[in-house]
Amino acid sequence: MLKIAIAQMKVIPGHPDENTANMLSMVEEAKKHQADIIIFPEMAVPGYLLGDTWEQTAFIRDCEECGQDIIAASQDIAIIFGNVAADWNKKNNDGRVRKYNALFLAHQGQLVQPENMPYPFVIKALMPNYREFNDTRHFFSLRQLAEELHTTAEKLLSPLKLTLKGRSYSIGAFLCEDGWSDDYNLAPVEILRSKGVDMLVDISSSPYTLGKNGKRHRVFGRLAKEAGVPLFYVNNVGIQNNGKTVYTFDGSSTLYNSQGIMADCLPKYMQQLGYYDLESIDAMPKYKREKADAIGHIFAAVSYGVRSFLSDIHMEKVVIGISGGIDSAVAAALYT
């Protein structure tokens, strides 16, 4: 059987060295459990909401070096992870170095190159550019690359081929927004599915928003059912700050079986490894989702964000001026 590990890790934005050390530790833990594949979230090495840090050349090179450390650790285990990828010979639309939001698959110290791709990594096709996201400012998309190469994204999109335990597997790997394609004129998962896959893997860096997980279960469950294969959704935990707002990342990494039914979901706001035998997923019992009202979900997100933020800035005490109004009363209760 093929054993797959989901690595729901805490990502520290702007600290690729600490994130890489965490990832390498989780890789060693997965090896002890005899996992064949371990899957990390989107932008697991650098973090995601980094603003102008994306324009620092030294930072991008640090991320590349950390990526090489992860590739080197892929002896006897396949590692799927998110990182920034740079083409130092090309430019983005803003004239800065070309950067991609990329998914890498490393095995036996080498990167596995998708068929039809000019690079040894999967490139995010759909760029979110709403609310906290500003991807079009920093990253070059697969659609833009296809236009530059005078081809189509449909032709470039292809599964990753990986041979393990004497069998060849076709992995339909995609990044976050590429699974939410209903409002786009390109459906990356549908294209991957049409080329034949044994599993779907979505790596994400998806902040908590009220109602997001319920909608995701519907959308990703449908993707798994239409493909007739298991789907692994891997998200990170932690907090990230885009300069204006602190966002919490709830994890909630989820496994869907080939019927689109939830087979497991890792705990919210907790770093954890989950292990699954690919051939046994459809025999797993249906996962029983927690039932909590909207206020309960919001409280969990806000309290986690407050606790994490105070810990990050090493603040142990808070002084609050009480006005007698609802705002200061709620703040006092949260900090308590």
C-alpha positions as CSV (number, residue, x, y, z in Angstrom):
1,M,0.0,0.0,0.0
2,L,1.0,3.6,-0.6
3,K,1.1,5.6,2.6
4,I,0.6,9.3,2.3
5,A,1.3,11.9,5.0
6,I,-0.5,15.2,5.2
7,A,1.7,17.8,6.9
8,Q,-0.5,20.5,8.4
9,M,2.4,22.8,9.6
10,K,2.6,26.1,11.3
11,V,4.1,28.6,8.7
12,I,6.0,31.6,10.0
13,P,5.8,34.3,7.4
14,G,9.2,35.7,6.2
15,H,11.3,33.0,8.0
16,P,12.2,30.4,5.4
17,D,15.0,29.0,7.6
18,E,12.6,28.2,10.5
19,N,9.9,26.8,8.2
20,T,12.4,24.6,6.5
21,A,13.7,23.3,9.8
22,N,10.1,22.5,10.8
23,M,9.5,20.8,7.5
24,L,12.7,18.7,7.7
25,S,11.6,17.6,11.2
26,M,8.2,16.5,9.9
27,V,9.9,14.7,7.0
28,E,11.9,12.6,9.4
29,E,8.8,11.9,11.5
30,A,7.0,10.8,8.3
31,K,9.9,8.5,7.4
32,K,9.7,6.8,10.9
33,H,6.0,6.1,10.1
34,Q,7.1,4.6,6.7
35,A,5.3,7.2,4.7
36,D,5.9,7.1,0.9
37,I,4.8,10.7,0.2
38,I,4.5,13.7,2.4
39,I,2.5,16.8,1.4
40,F,3.2,20.3,2.7
41,P,1.0,23.5,2.1
42,E,1.3,26.2,-0.5
43,M,4.3,28.6,0.1
44,A,5.3,26.4,3.1
45,V,8.9,27.7,2.8
46,P,8.5,31.5,2.7
47,G,5.0,32.1,4.0
48,Y,2.4,33.8,1.7
49,L,1.2,37.3,2.8
50,L,4.5,39.0,2.7
51,G,3.9,42.3,0.8
52,D,7.1,44.0,-0.4
53,T,9.3,41.2,1.0
54,W,8.5,39.5,-2.3
55,E,10.6,42.1,-4.0
56,Q,13.8,41.4,-2.0
57,T,16.3,39.5,-4.1
58,A,18.2,38.1,-1.1
59,F,14.9,36.8,0.4
60,I,14.1,34.9,-2.8
61,R,17.5,33.4,-3.0
62,D,17.2,32.3,0.7
63,C,14.0,30.5,-0.2
64,E,15.7,28.8,-3.2
65,E,18.5,27.5,-0.9
66,C,15.9,26.2,1.6
67,G,14.2,24.5,-1.2
68,Q,17.4,22.7,-2.1
69,D,17.6,21.4,1.5
70,I,14.2,19.9,1.2
71,I,15.0,18.3,-2.1
72,A,18.1,16.8,-0.6
73,A,15.9,15.3,2.2
74,S,13.7,13.4,-0.3
75,Q,15.7,10.2,-0.1
76,D,13.3,7.3,0.3
77,I,10.3,9.6,0.5
78,A,8.6,11.8,-2.0
79,I,8.0,15.4,-0.9
80,I,5.4,17.7,-2.3
81,F,5.8,21.3,-1.1
82,G,5.1,24.9,-1.9
83,N,7.8,27.5,-2.5
84,V,8.5,30.6,-4.6
85,A,10.3,29.8,-7.8
86,A,12.4,32.4,-9.7
87,D,13.6,32.6,-13.3
88,W,16.4,35.0,-13.0
89,N,16.7,35.5,-16.8
90,K,13.1,36.8,-17.2
91,K,11.1,39.7,-15.8
92,N,7.6,40.1,-14.3
93,N,5.3,42.7,-15.8
94,D,6.7,45.3,-13.3
95,G,10.3,44.8,-14.5
96,R,11.4,42.8,-11.5
97,V,12.7,39.3,-11.5
98,R,10.2,36.6,-12.7
99,K,8.6,34.8,-9.8
100,Y,6.1,31.9,-9.7
101,N,3.9,30.6,-6.9
102,A,5.0,27.0,-7.4
103,L,4.4,23.4,-6.3
104,F,7.5,21.1,-6.2
105,L,7.7,17.3,-6.1
106,A,11.1,16.0,-5.0
107,H,12.1,12.3,-4.9
108,Q,15.5,10.7,-4.4
109,G,17.1,14.1,-4.4
110,Q,15.7,15.1,-7.7
111,L,12.7,17.2,-8.8
112,V,10.0,15.6,-10.9
113,Q,9.1,17.7,-13.9
114,P,5.5,17.8,-15.1
115,E,4.9,16.7,-18.7
116,N,4.8,19.6,-21.2
117,M,6.2,22.1,-18.7
118,P,9.4,24.1,-19.3
119,Y,10.2,24.1,-15.5
120,P,10.6,21.3,-12.9
121,F,7.6,22.5,-10.9
122,V,3.8,23.2,-11.2
123,I,2.9,26.8,-11.6
124,K,-0.2,28.4,-10.1
125,A,-2.6,29.2,-13.0
126,L,-5.3,31.4,-11.3
127,M,-4.1,34.5,-9.4
128,P,-6.4,35.7,-6.6
129,N,-6.5,39.4,-6.5
130,Y,-9.2,40.2,-3.9
131,R,-9.4,41.0,-0.2
132,E,-6.0,40.1,1.3
133,F,-4.5,38.7,-1.9
134,N,-2.4,40.6,-4.3
135,D,-0.9,37.8,-6.4
136,T,-0.9,39.6,-9.8
137,R,1.5,42.1,-8.4
138,H,4.1,39.6,-7.4
139,F,3.7,36.4,-9.4
140,F,3.6,35.4,-13.1
141,S,0.8,33.0,-13.7
142,L,0.7,29.8,-15.8
143,R,-1.8,31.5,-18.2
144,Q,0.7,34.4,-18.7
145,L,3.5,31.9,-19.3
146,A,1.4,30.0,-21.9
147,E,0.7,33.3,-23.8
148,E,4.4,34.1,-23.7
149,L,5.3,30.6,-25.1
150,H,2.6,30.9,-27.8
151,T,0.7,27.9,-26.4
152,T,-2.3,27.3,-24.1
153,A,-2.5,26.7,-20.4
154,E,-4.5,23.5,-21.2
155,K,-1.5,22.1,-23.0
156,L,1.0,23.1,-20.2
157,L,-1.2,21.7,-17.4
158,S,-0.3,18.0,-16.8
159,P,-0.1,15.5,-14.0
160,L,3.1,14.6,-12.1
161,K,4.4,11.1,-12.8
162,L,5.9,9.3,-9.8
163,T,7.1,5.7,-9.5
164,L,6.9,4.2,-6.1
165,K,7.0,0.5,-5.0
166,G,7.2,-0.6,-8.6
167,R,4.1,1.2,-9.7
168,S,3.7,4.5,-11.6
169,Y,1.3,7.0,-10.1
170,S,-0.2,10.0,-11.9
171,I,-0.7,12.9,-9.4
172,G,-3.1,15.8,-10.3
173,A,-1.3,18.5,-8.3
174,F,-2.6,22.1,-8.1
175,L,-2.4,25.2,-5.9
176,C,-5.2,26.7,-3.9
177,E,-7.1,29.1,-6.2
178,D,-6.9,26.6,-9.1
179,G,-9.5,24.5,-7.3
180,W,-11.9,27.4,-7.1
181,S,-12.3,27.9,-10.8
182,D,-16.1,28.5,-11.1
183,D,-15.7,32.2,-11.8
184,Y,-12.7,31.8,-14.2
185,N,-12.5,30.8,-17.9
186,L,-10.0,28.1,-17.0
187,A,-10.6,25.0,-14.9
188,P,-7.2,23.5,-14.1
189,V,-8.6,20.5,-12.1
190,E,-10.9,19.5,-14.9
191,I,-7.9,19.6,-17.3
192,L,-5.8,17.5,-15.0
193,R,-8.6,15.0,-14.6
194,S,-9.1,14.6,-18.3
195,K,-5.4,13.5,-18.6
196,G,-5.8,10.7,-16.1
197,V,-4.9,10.9,-12.4
198,D,-4.7,8.4,-9.5
199,M,-5.2,11.2,-6.9
200,L,-5.7,14.9,-6.7
201,V,-3.4,17.0,-4.4
202,D,-4.3,20.6,-3.5
203,I,-1.7,22.6,-1.5
204,S,-3.2,25.8,0.0
205,S,-2.4,28.7,2.1
206,S,-6.0,29.7,2.9
207,P,-6.9,32.1,5.7
208,Y,-9.9,31.5,7.8
209,T,-13.1,33.2,6.7
210,L,-16.6,32.5,8.0
211,G,-18.3,29.8,5.9
212,K,-15.2,29.0,3.8
213,N,-14.8,25.4,4.9
214,G,-18.5,24.6,4.3
215,K,-18.2,25.9,0.7
216,R,-14.9,24.1,0.2
217,H,-16.3,20.8,1.2
218,R,-19.0,21.2,-1.4
219,V,-16.5,22.4,-4.2
220,F,-13.7,20.0,-3.4
221,G,-16.1,17.1,-2.8
222,R,-17.5,17.6,-6.2
223,L,-14.0,17.7,-7.7
224,A,-13.1,14.4,-6.1
225,K,-16.3,12.8,-7.2
226,E,-16.0,14.0,-10.8
227,A,-12.5,12.6,-11.0
228,G,-13.3,9.4,-9.2
229,V,-10.1,9.6,-7.1
230,P,-9.2,10.7,-3.6
231,L,-8.4,14.4,-3.1
232,F,-5.9,15.6,-0.5
233,Y,-6.4,19.3,0.6
234,V,-3.4,20.5,2.7
235,N,-3.6,23.9,4.4
236,N,-1.3,25.6,7.0
237,V,-1.9,27.0,10.4
238,G,-0.5,30.1,12.1
239,I,-1.0,33.8,11.5
240,Q,0.2,36.1,8.8
241,N,0.2,39.9,8.5
242,N,-0.2,41.8,5.2
243,G,0.7,45.1,6.8
244,K,-2.9,46.1,7.6
245,T,-4.6,43.0,9.0
246,V,-3.6,39.9,10.9
247,Y,-5.1,36.8,9.3
248,T,-5.5,33.4,11.0
249,F,-4.9,30.2,9.1
250,D,-7.1,27.4,10.5
251,G,-5.6,24.4,8.7
252,S,-8.6,22.0,8.5
253,S,-6.6,19.9,6.0
254,T,-9.1,17.4,4.6
255,L,-9.1,14.1,2.8
256,Y,-12.0,13.4,0.4
257,N,-12.6,9.9,-1.0
258,S,-13.4,9.0,-4.6
259,Q,-17.1,9.7,-4.0
260,G,-16.4,13.2,-2.8
261,I,-17.2,12.3,0.8
262,M,-15.0,13.6,3.7
263,A,-12.9,10.7,5.1
264,D,-10.9,12.8,7.6
265,C,-10.1,16.4,8.6
266,L,-7.2,17.5,10.8
267,P,-7.9,19.7,13.9
268,K,-8.2,23.4,13.4
269,Y,-5.3,25.6,14.5
270,M,-3.0,22.7,15.3
271,Q,0.2,21.5,13.6
272,Q,-0.2,17.8,12.9
273,L,0.7,14.9,10.6
274,G,-2.1,12.7,9.2
275,Y,-1.3,9.3,7.6
276,Y,-3.5,7.5,5.1
277,D,-3.1,4.4,2.9
278,L,-4.2,5.4,-0.6
279,E,-5.8,2.1,-1.4
280,S,-7.9,2.1,1.8
281,I,-9.3,5.6,1.7
282,D,-12.7,4.5,0.2
283,A,-13.2,2.0,3.0
284,M,-12.7,4.7,5.7
285,P,-15.9,5.7,7.5
286,K,-17.5,9.1,6.8
287,Y,-15.9,11.8,8.9
288,K,-18.3,13.4,11.3
289,R,-18.0,17.2,11.1
290,E,-18.1,19.3,14.2
291,K,-21.2,21.3,14.7
292,A,-20.6,24.8,15.9
293,D,-22.5,28.1,15.3
294,A,-21.0,31.1,13.6
295,I,-20.1,32.8,16.8
296,G,-18.2,29.7,18.0
297,H,-16.1,29.6,14.7
298,I,-15.4,33.4,15.0
299,F,-14.4,33.1,18.6
300,A,-12.0,30.3,17.8
301,A,-10.4,32.3,15.0
302,V,-10.1,35.6,17.0
303,S,-8.8,34.0,20.2
304,Y,-6.2,32.0,18.2
305,G,-5.1,35.1,16.4
306,V,-4.9,37.2,19.6
307,R,-2.9,34.5,21.4
308,S,-0.6,33.9,18.5
309,F,0.0,37.6,17.9
310,L,0.9,38.3,21.5
311,S,3.2,35.3,21.6
312,D,5.0,36.5,18.4
313,I,5.7,39.9,19.8
314,H,6.6,38.5,23.2
315,M,3.9,40.4,25.1
316,E,2.7,38.8,28.3
317,K,0.4,41.5,29.7
318,V,-2.2,43.8,28.2
319,V,-3.8,46.9,29.6
320,I,-7.3,47.8,28.4
321,G,-9.2,51.0,29.1
322,I,-12.8,50.0,29.8
323,S,-15.5,52.4,28.5
324,G,-18.5,50.4,29.5
325,G,-19.3,49.7,25.8
326,I,-19.5,46.4,24.0
327,D,-16.2,46.8,22.2
328,S,-14.0,47.2,25.2
329,A,-16.0,44.5,27.1
330,V,-15.5,41.9,24.4
331,A,-11.8,42.9,24.1
332,A,-11.3,42.5,27.8
333,A,-13.0,39.1,27.7
334,L,-10.8,38.0,24.7
335,Y,-7.5,39.1,26.3
336,T,-8.5,37.4,29.6
